[in-house]
Amino acid sequence: MQEQKTNNHQSGKWIIEATILAAGLVLTGIILNAAINNFKDRDRVVTVKGLAEMEVQADKVIWPLMYKDLGNDLTSLYTNIQTKNKTIVDFLQGNGISLEEISVAPPEIIDMEAERYAAQTQHPYRYNATSVITVTSDDVEKVRKLISGQT
């Protein structure tokens, strides 16, 4: 009888230990979940006090100038692009934009005959070139006046 009592006591002790261990695992899972959610949402929160709407003066301007050119001869197309790029850069420099504030990207050329998804119709021009000149400046007013004078 005493052996059975000891067995029951040990099995009861085992149940209590298992319950404590299970509760600890559940609590650990809840804490880890809260920590991960807090870490994920940390960059998504902006705290604002008072009125959050206010006009501010820009301190930097980025002005992309993009144009397209078409042609059938790639060499003459590149020559035309270089000539137009030089004309645009000279215009910008003549209006007070320094060469350090101007960046000229290489042209993007699309061969219309090699275009995989284009319709099978004949195109009047084989090459389609896109050139981008970007003005990046801290003198916002100068560039703003230049943009407003653009037609």
Helices and strands as residue ranges (DSSP letters): H 2-41, G 42-44, E 61-71, H 74-94, G 99-101, E 102-104, E 108-111, E 127-137, H 140-148
